[in-house]
């Protein structure tokens, strides 16, 4: 899986986890939702770990760094070329 594919999948999993979290705040006895939430969180954590082993840190302070310090590697997450492009976007 490419870097972009990993980030897109991780973004989707994290969004799904937050969505399930919000749902569970109002439906705490929904066993199926809890099982889905736990599975999504485990999958996201595994993908996050695989990404960081291959490409470096996603967030400062959350993982260790290889030598040299990886946090300053380009591109920065907020740079346009690093963010996902919409189909037909001609920027």
Residue pairs with C-beta under 8 A, 6 or more apart in sequence:
1 9
3 51
3 54
3 55
4 84
6 47
6 50
6 51
6 54
6 55
7 51
7 84
8 84
9 47
10 44
10 47
10 48
10 51
11 84
13 40
13 43
13 44
13 47
14 44
16 40
17 37
17 40
17 41
17 44
20 33
20 36
20 37
20 40
21 37
23 30
23 33
24 30
24 33
24 34
24 37
27 33
48 58
51 58
52 58
52 63
56 65
56 66
56 70
56 71
56 73
57 63
57 65
57 70
57 71
60 71
65 71
75 81
75 82
76 82
77 83
80 91
85 91
